[in-house]
Amino acid sequence: MSNLNFSKEQKYYGGKEHRPPKIIRLKAGPVSCQYESGYLRYLNAGGTELLRMIYPAVRDHNWGTIAPQISDEKIVVNEDHFEISYDCLYEGGEVAFQAKYSIKGSADGEVSFQMDGSCLQPFRKNRIGFNLLHPPEAAGAKVIIGHTNGEEDEGTFPLHISPHQPFMDIRFIRWLQSGLWAKVNFEGDIFEMEDQRNWTDASFKTYSTPLAIPFPVRLEKGDKIIQSVKLSLESTDFSKHNSHDKSVSLSLENERYPLPQIGIGQSSEIKALTDKDIAYFNELNLSHYRVDLHLSQADLEKNWLRALNESRQLNLPLALALYFKKNTVRELGELKDFTEDHKPAVKQLLVFSEDHKSSPSSMLEQVLPDLRDMFPEAQIGAGTDCFFTELNRERVNPEGLDFLTYSINPQVHQFDNQSLVETLQAQSYTVESARQFAGGLPIHISPISLKMRFNPNATGPEPESPEGELPLQADNRQMSLFAAGWTIGSIKYLTESRVSAVTYYETLGRRGVMQGDHHALLPEKFAAVKGMVFPIYWVFYKLLKEKGIQIIKTQSSHPHQVDGLAWEVGNEQYILLANYQAFVISVSIDNWPDHFEQKVLDEENFEKMALHFDDFISGAWAESKQLLKLRPYSIFLLRINRNGG
């Protein structure tokens, strides 16, 4: 294994395509916001976040989001008002659409966003137009909806995640948040709202073109789409609403939580484990090994034997995801034949249907008795292998089950680093809502991945990845510091939500926790090398090193900038701190002594960790004290001995 000079961007977030956008801070009278790459973000008044984002989007016939190409951008910023205009071209697949945008902010607090778009050729679309995001803190807030027929309705933003659109046929929204009344008017289409917490987006999204209208829709060359969104404030007194403190701190609370069972998935890319791979995974003290078995497929026996072999190599019990199709009797019979010849250690069974997004009761009634006989020691669960929204909309009968399950990924609607960070706390919202219909059953999240593994809502065949590009399921951030920080946040929020079990990522490759003893595929796009360990692996190595740890609840003053996962074992306490931003951040730790020990993973020692892991972990602890200065995307591991030893 030789050294490799990774670029700073590869270390930070996988590659230059994930470089954070330039941020321009704006004021429209009492409203502050920021402009980045054609979006408005974090619209605040008097210290209250009124809107998380306003942005246009073009979605193709499979709900694919077409990347915008911005040109002729003009930005005029004044002390209390601003004006922005730009052109945008959307090209991808059969889509060819262009639009001119105008954004204005006035001294009286009004912010408007206008689109004038036209089709350059015939294509099919599912949606084109503005999206407006209310932050999750709006949950429970009073709202008045104005409809296209002139009528108005009063209500509240839902507390638990709404499975269906909470508000429809929207012409304007008035809402009361933190004592401030605000209003948004929509023009150019009929708008409705969905609860994006279903997909772990931290927002309520108001979008154009109701889903009740059949889609996809064919547009012809020259067809026009013109829309506008306007925010105005109805409150005038902002004196009692102070701006948030800009200093960053992490506090440790009194609550303690058991760490959930943490497992890993079988690699979809690398089909054999070497002795070196096995040695690395034996260091992690994982709970289970997830393997997917599609019982109707011709290669079932080969996949079954591979699962048995790898389970024994890793010394991990299996979490079998079983996908039944229509002939459940035959599929159960074949599975029974396999189990009679080979008796595997099976910890979990996750029971899904190939033909339904959520496990149907009729199928469960057919298969559960036989599965109990075949795997008497296994816990059996069902739910969805798709997004939480599918389980929320088609709720599984908990009777006869040991747990409910669903998967999580942070890239259904937005794909930039900041949006991925925003999904972390929203993972806990799904757990809280699932408990409302789980009948007291434990919640298992399986699997968690950085990207969608498949599109359950596609209206046609999913496109093949262009030659020379990563597969749609792979994200080159997987091998980066950012992914390690994101994983720290995910473990924190899911543990504090008291989930019982989670399955993260895969063992090896572009969806894994290390490249392992294998050459990388397409290294010019995914900058891994043979023998490489990803920063994610180090997170699991430190967290799972000792059994019986207790997670300590933490609270970050600015969780979208820095967050932390804390735990105690014996007389020692640890914290993993993650910087999610591209700049240095100073952080203080409340309720901790002034002096402690630290280890750091950042751009300076990334290559040592990745390519010489044993040397990296054997390095000495350094003495440290408050304040900490976290380099971009760095991970700090802190330690104290509560007895002073």
Beta strands, then each sheet from edge to edge (+ up, - down):
strand 1: 24-28
strand 2: 31-36
strand 3: 39-45
strand 4: 48-60
strand 5: 68-77
strand 6: 82-92
strand 7: 95-105
strand 8: 111-119
strand 9: 123-134
strand 10: 142-146
strand 11: 152-156
strand 12: 167-170
strand 13: 172-177
strand 14: 180-187
strand 15: 191-195
strand 16: 204-208
strand 17: 217-219
strand 18: 224-233
strand 19: 248-258
strand 20: 261-265
strand 21: 289-294
strand 22: 318-324
strand 23: 346-353
strand 24: 379-383
strand 25: 403-408
strand 26: 443-448
strand 27: 501-508
strand 28: 512-514
strand 29: 550-556
strand 30: 562-569
strand 31: 572-579
strand 32: 585-589
strand 33: 595-601
strand 34: 622-625
strand 35: 628-630
strand 36: 635-641
sheet 1: 1+ 2- 3+ 4- 9+ 16- 15+ 12-
sheet 2: 1+ 2- 3+ 4- 9+ 17-
sheet 3: 5+ 6- 7+ 8- 18+ 14- 13+ 10- 11+
sheet 4: 34+ 33- 36+ 31- 30+ 29- 19+ 32+ 35-
sheet 5: 28+ 27+ 20+ 21+ 22+ 23+ 24+ 25+ 26+
end
